[in-house]
Amino acid sequence: MTTSKTLIRGAQVLGGEPQDVLIDGETIVQVGTGLSADGAEVVEAGGKVLLPGLVDLHTHLREPGREDSETVLTGTRAAASGGYTAVFAMANTFPVADTAGVVEQVWRLGKEHGYCDVRPIGAVTVGLEGQKLAELGAMHESAAGVTVFSDDGKCVHDAVIMRRALEYVKAFDGVVAQHAQEPRLTEGAQMNEGVVSAELGLGGWPAVAEESIVARDVLLAEHVGSRVHICHLSTAGSVEIVRWAKSRGIRVTAEVTPHHLLLTDELVRSYNPVYKVNPPLRTERDVLALREALADGTIDIVATDHAPHPHEDKDCEWAAAAMGMVGLETALSVVQETMVDTGLLDWAGVAERMSWAPARIGRAEGQGRPVSAGEPANLTLVDTAYRGSVDPAGFASRSRNTPYEGRELPGRVTHTWLRGKATLVDGNLT
């Protein structure tokens, strides 16, 4: 992964007219037509779309503690394969990332492996137990420079604790990313509460369990004057609450996962645990509302919630299976199918929701920058005409729990550059 002078020739920058992009060292030095290739390695990019490097605000890398599922190395290799140049690593590791020492360990592993930037997310509460605030200030002041805090996997259900967290992070322009799930309303829940859960006899997960927390937290954010981010928003009702909050000027942002843009609870009829996820797959009505909200900006970003699990945690009966899906290597393809090919977004809109906006929310300096001269050469090249079946055997991730196995999806990332270093070339990791 050596830095070199590279000319990307004839790429459709953000899906626009073909242009050449010249990289020298870590920086884009020229964007135009007919650029000289003297001394540069040439990448012929005719017909392909060039995007800024993708940024994922919601990734589970599992290290330390669950290296059987994923490591920082394998997770960042998966990220590079999917076109990502930065990921934010969730705190639900073992030990929990609730101290400066643990977040610095994850950050240093990311720097050591070099396939993408790794920005640790700090826990909001000690041990994710929801009882006592973690060392938010110390994690922010650490070498990792943590700006995003979340108990993801668990909800910060205590309103007083949530208020204190919002007040604390306001001091350094941090953000609390909430996993919106009222625990009492989801006891024993296995899937979305609705017609399908009733027919299958599986414990229902009502939409109001998410929506009640979203409503509470946007009001708390307004009261405190702080930033709150809603993780993996999944219901039409949550969309309306966020839309209302934004209309009042409340500092709320929200994300949707690729799987909630495409899949519905009808798939649970197969009892295949690959479709078991938190929050659960919802109805077709919810899926369409999420797409519309992503298109109109009510939902700010796409985040993968990449949640790797070893084979034995998914190859079992539904009730015993772990919740979660891998997503880094398929995210852009799902967004192309659900948002671009349907005409809801253009490629500039994809760049906003998968690079620029997540970098802004997470305060990821140097990431999510324009494709223009003088900017860091964090770039992703996509063959949008490609169509192929998803084969998890070829994943860089250590885990294979994808809901798309055998499904035909459009688009393929062919090249990824991290500050001018090629981490992916012709679909192969360097």
C-alpha positions in Angstrom: 0.0 0.0 0.0 2.6 2.5 -1.1 1.7 6.1 -1.9 2.2 6.8 -5.6 1.3 9.3 -8.3 -2.0 8.1 -9.9 -4.1 9.3 -12.7 -7.7 8.2 -12.6 -8.8 8.7 -16.3 -12.3 9.4 -17.5 -14.2 8.8 -14.3 -17.7 10.2 -13.8 -17.1 12.3 -10.7 -20.2 12.1 -8.6 -21.9 10.6 -11.6 -21.3 13.7 -13.8 -19.3 14.2 -17.0 -16.1 12.2 -17.4 -13.0 13.8 -15.8 -9.5 13.0 -15.0 -8.3 13.1 -11.3 -4.6 13.3 -10.6 -3.3 12.1 -7.2 0.2 13.0 -6.0 1.2 11.6 -2.6 -1.8 11.9 -0.3 -3.6 14.7 -2.1 -5.7 15.3 -5.2 -3.7 17.8 -7.2 -5.8 18.3 -10.3 -9.3 17.5 -11.6 -10.0 18.2 -15.3 -9.9 16.7 -18.8 -6.9 15.6 -20.8 -4.5 15.6 -17.8 -0.9 14.5 -18.3 -0.1 10.9 -17.2 3.6 11.6 -17.0 5.1 9.5 -14.2 1.7 8.4 -13.0 0.1 5.0 -12.7 -3.0 5.2 -14.9 -6.4 3.7 -13.8 -8.8 3.6 -16.8 -12.1 4.6 -15.3 -14.4 5.1 -18.3 -18.0 4.5 -17.4 -17.3 4.2 -13.7 -18.4 6.6 -11.0 -15.9 8.3 -8.7 -17.1 9.1 -5.2 -15.4 10.5 -2.1 -14.3 7.6 0.2 -17.3 6.3 2.1 -17.6 6.9 5.9 -19.6 4.5 8.1 -20.8 6.0 11.4 -21.9 2.6 12.8 -19.6 -0.4 12.5 -18.9 -3.3 14.9 -15.3 -4.4 14.7 -15.6 -6.7 17.8 -12.0 -6.3 18.9 -11.1 -6.5 21.8 -12.9 -9.6 23.0 -14.8 -11.2 20.1 -12.0 -11.8 17.6 -13.8 -14.9 16.5 -16.4 -12.6 14.9 -14.2 -9.9 13.5 -11.0 -8.0 14.2 -9.9 -4.5 13.4 -7.8 -5.9 10.6 -10.5 -8.0 9.0 -13.2 -5.4 9.6 -11.2 -2.6 7.9 -10.3 -4.9 5.0 -14.0 -5.5 4.6 -14.5 -1.7 4.8 -11.9 -1.1 2.0 -13.6 -3.7 -0.1 -16.9 -1.8 0.3 -15.4 1.5 -0.6 -15.0 2.9 2.9 -12.0 5.0 4.0 -13.3 5.6 7.6 -15.4 3.7 10.0 -16.6 4.5 13.5 -16.2 1.4 15.7 -19.0 0.8 18.3 -18.2 0.4 22.0 -19.8 -3.0 22.8 -16.5 -4.9 22.9 -15.1 -7.0 25.7 -13.9 -5.0 27.7 -16.4 -2.3 26.8 -14.8 0.8 25.2 -15.8 3.0 28.2 -12.2 4.2 29.1 -9.5 6.1 27.4 -7.3 3.0 27.4 -9.7 0.8 25.4 -10.6 3.4 22.8 -6.9 4.2 22.3 -6.2 0.4 21.8 -8.9 0.3 19.0 -7.6 3.5 17.4 -4.0 2.3 17.4 -5.0 -1.0 15.8 -6.7 0.9 13.1 -3.6 3.0 12.5 -1.4 -0.1 12.5 -3.4 -2.0 9.8 -4.0 1.0 7.5 -6.9 -0.2 5.4 -9.1 2.7 6.6 -9.3 5.2 9.4 -10.8 3.8 12.6 -12.6 6.3 14.9 -13.7 4.6 18.1 -17.1 5.3 19.6 -17.1 5.6 23.4 -19.7 4.1 25.6 -22.2 6.5 27.2 -22.4 4.5 30.4 -19.9 2.2 32.3 -20.1 -1.3 31.0 -23.2 -0.3 28.8 -25.2 -0.9 32.0 -27.1 2.4 31.9 -26.3 3.3 35.5 -23.3 5.7 35.5 -21.7 7.9 32.9 -18.5 6.6 31.4 -15.3 8.6 31.2 -16.6 10.8 28.3 -14.2 13.6 28.8 -11.2 11.4 29.2 -12.1 9.5 26.0 -12.4 12.7 24.1 -9.1 14.0 25.4 -7.3 10.7 24.6 -5.3 10.1 21.5 -8.4 8.6 19.9 -10.2 12.0 20.2 -13.6 10.4 20.6 -16.5 12.6 19.5 -19.3 10.0 19.3 -20.7 8.1 22.3 -23.2 5.3 22.2 -24.4 2.3 24.2 -25.5 0.7 20.9 -26.8 -2.8 21.4 -28.5 -1.3 24.5 -30.6 1.8 24.9 -29.7 4.6 27.3 -33.2 4.1 28.8 -32.9 6.3 31.9 -33.9 9.9 30.9 -31.7 11.5 33.6 -28.6 9.6 32.4 -29.4 10.6 28.8 -29.8 14.2 29.8 -26.5 14.2 31.6 -24.7 12.7 28.7 -26.1 15.3 26.3 -25.1 18.1 28.7 -21.6 16.6 29.0 -20.8 16.2 25.3 -22.1 19.6 24.5 -18.9 21.0 26.1 -16.8 19.7 23.3 -19.3 19.4 20.4 -19.7 15.7 20.8 -22.8 13.7 19.9 -24.8 10.9 21.7 -25.9 8.2 19.3 -28.9 6.5 20.7 -30.0 2.9 20.2 -33.7 3.7 20.4 -35.3 0.7 22.1 -37.5 0.9 25.2 -36.4 -2.3 27.0 -39.7 -3.0 28.8 -41.7 -2.9 25.5 -39.3 -5.4 23.9 -38.9 -8.1 26.5 -38.9 -11.4 24.7 -39.3 -9.7 21.3 -38.0 -11.7 18.3 -39.2 -9.7 15.3 -41.4 -6.8 14.2 -44.8 -6.8 15.9 -47.5 -7.1 13.2 -49.3 -9.5 11.0 -46.3 -11.8 10.4 -45.3 -12.1 14.0 -48.9 -13.0 14.9 -49.1 -15.7 12.3 -45.7 -17.1 13.2 -46.2 -16.9 17.0 -43.0 -15.0 17.6 -42.7 -12.3 20.2 -43.5 -8.9 18.7 -41.2 -5.8 18.7 -43.6 -2.9 18.4 -42.7 0.3 16.5 -43.6 2.4 19.5 -40.6 0.9 21.4 -38.4 2.8 19.1 -40.6 5.8 18.5 -41.1 6.6 22.2 -37.3 6.8 22.8 -36.8 8.9 19.6 -39.5 11.3 20.8 -38.1 11.6 24.3 -34.5 12.1 23.1 -35.2 14.8 20.6 -37.1 16.7 23.3 -34.1 16.3 25.7 -31.7 17.5 23.0 -33.9 20.5 22.5 -33.9 21.2 26.2 -30.2 20.9 26.6 -29.2 22.4 23.2 -27.1 19.5 22.4 -26.6 17.0 19.5 -28.4 13.7 19.4 -28.1 11.1 16.6 -30.6 8.3 16.1 -29.0 5.0 15.2 -30.6 2.6 12.7 -34.0 4.3 12.5 -36.5 1.7 11.2 -40.1 2.9 11.4 -42.4 5.3 9.5 -43.4 6.8 12.9 -39.8 7.5 13.8 -39.4 9.3 10.5 -42.3 11.6 11.3 -40.8 12.4 14.8 -37.4 13.3 13.3 -39.0 15.4 10.6 -41.0 17.3 13.2 -37.9 17.8 15.4 -35.9 19.2 12.5 -38.7 21.6 11.6 -38.3 23.0 15.2 -34.5 23.4 14.7 -33.6 20.6 17.1 -30.1 19.3 16.6 -31.0 15.8 15.6 -29.5 13.6 12.9 -30.6 10.1 12.0 -29.3 7.0 10.1 -30.8 4.1 8.2 -29.2 0.8 7.4 -29.1 -0.7 3.9 -31.0 -3.7 5.1 -33.9 -1.6 6.4 -34.0 0.1 3.0 -34.5 -3.2 1.2 -35.7 -6.1 3.4 -39.1 -6.7 5.1 -40.4 -8.8 7.9 -42.0 -11.2 5.3 -38.5 -12.8 5.1 -38.8 -14.0 8.7 -41.4 -16.6 7.4 -38.3 -18.7 6.4 -37.2 -18.8 10.1 -33.7 -18.2 8.7 -31.8 -16.5 11.6 -29.8 -14.5 9.0 -32.8 -12.2 9.0 -32.8 -11.7 12.8 -31.6 -8.2 13.5 -31.9 -5.3 16.0 -34.0 -3.3 15.3 -36.0 -5.9 13.4 -36.9 -5.9 9.7 -40.1 -3.9 9.4 -43.0 -3.7 6.9 -43.1 -2.6 3.3 -44.7 0.6 4.4 -41.8 1.3 6.7 -39.3 0.5 4.0 -40.9 3.0 1.6 -41.1 5.7 4.3 -37.4 5.2 5.1 -36.4 5.5 1.4 -38.5 8.7 1.0 -37.0 10.2 4.2 -33.4 9.4 3.1 -34.2 11.1 -0.3 -35.6 14.2 1.3 -33.0 14.6 3.9 -35.1 13.8 7.0 -32.7 10.8 7.4 -29.2 12.2 7.1 -27.1 9.2 6.4 -26.7 5.5 5.5 -24.8 3.5 8.2 -24.2 -0.2 7.9 -24.6 -1.4 11.5 -22.1 -4.1 10.3 -22.6 -6.8 12.9 -20.5 -9.9 12.3 -21.2 -13.1 14.1 -19.5 -16.5 13.9 -21.3 -19.3 12.1 -22.4 -21.1 15.3 -24.2 -18.0 16.5 -26.4 -17.9 13.4 -26.6 -21.6 12.4 -29.2 -22.5 15.1 -32.9 -22.1 15.9 -34.3 -18.6 15.5 -34.9 -17.9 19.3 -31.2 -18.7 20.2 -29.6 -16.9 17.3 -27.7 -13.7 17.7 -29.1 -10.5 16.2 -27.2 -8.7 13.4 -25.9 -8.7 9.8 -22.7 -7.9 8.1 -23.0 -5.0 5.7 -19.8 -3.2 4.8 -19.2 -5.1 1.6 -22.7 -4.8 0.2 -23.9 -1.4 1.5 -23.2 0.6 -1.7 -24.8 -2.0 -3.9 -28.0 -2.0 -1.8 -28.1 1.8 -1.9 -27.7 1.8 -5.6 -30.6 -0.7 -6.0 -33.0 1.0 -3.6 -32.1 4.7 -4.1 -30.2 5.3 -7.3 -31.8 2.8 -9.7 -35.2 3.9 -8.4 -34.5 7.6 -9.2 -34.7 8.7 -5.5 -31.1 9.8 -5.3 -28.3 10.7 -7.8 -24.7 9.9 -7.1 -24.0 13.3 -5.6 -26.8 12.5 -3.1 -25.2 9.2 -2.3 -21.9 11.0 -1.7 -23.7 13.3 0.7 -25.4 10.5 2.7 -22.5 8.0 2.7 -19.5 10.3 3.0 -19.9 14.0 3.6 -22.7 13.9 6.1 -21.4 11.0 8.3 -18.0 12.7 8.4 -19.6 15.9 9.5 -21.7 14.2 12.2 -18.7 12.4 13.6 -16.3 15.3 13.1 -14.0 13.1 11.1 -11.3 15.5 9.9 -10.0 14.8 6.5 -12.8 12.5 5.5 -16.0 13.3 3.6 -14.2 16.0 1.5 -15.0 17.1 -2.0 -13.4 15.5 -5.0 -11.3 18.5 -5.9 -7.7 19.8 -6.0 -6.1 20.3 -2.7 -8.3 17.7 -0.9 -7.1 14.4 0.7 -7.2 11.6 -1.9 -9.8 9.5 -0.1 -11.7 8.0 -3.1 -13.9 5.2 -4.2 -14.4 4.0 -7.8 -17.6 2.1 -8.6 -18.5 0.0 -11.6 -22.2 0.9 -11.6 -23.1 -1.3 -14.6 -22.0 -4.5 -12.9 -24.6 -6.9 -11.7 -23.7 -10.1 -9.8 -24.8 -12.5 -7.1 -23.6 -12.0 -3.6 -21.1 -14.7 -2.5 -20.1 -14.4 1.1 -17.3 -16.9 0.6 -15.4 -14.0 -1.0 -15.9 -11.5 1.8 -13.0 -10.0 3.6 -15.0 -9.9 6.8 -14.3 -12.8 9.2 -18.0 -13.5 9.4 -20.5 -14.5 6.7 -23.9 -13.6 8.1 -25.2 -11.7 5.1 -28.9 -11.6 4.2 -28.0 -11.2 0.6 -26.3 -14.5 -0.2 -27.2 -15.5 -3.7 -29.1 -12.3 -4.3 -28.2 -10.3 -7.4 -27.2 -6.7 -6.6 -26.0 -3.9 -8.8 -22.6 -2.1 -8.7 -19.2 -3.2 -7.6 -16.4 -1.2 -5.9 -13.3 -1.7 -8.0 -10.8 0.7 -6.4 -10.4 2.4 -3.0 -7.8 5.0 -2.1 -6.9 6.1 1.4 -4.9 9.3 1.3 -3.5 8.3 -2.0 -2.7 4.7 -1.1 -4.6 2.1 -3.1 -6.2 -0.3 -0.6 -8.4 -2.0 -3.3 -7.3 -2.5 -6.9 -9.6 -4.1 -9.5 -11.7 -5.5 -6.7 -8.7 -7.1 -4.9 -7.3 -5.9 -1.6 -3.7 -4.8 -1.7 
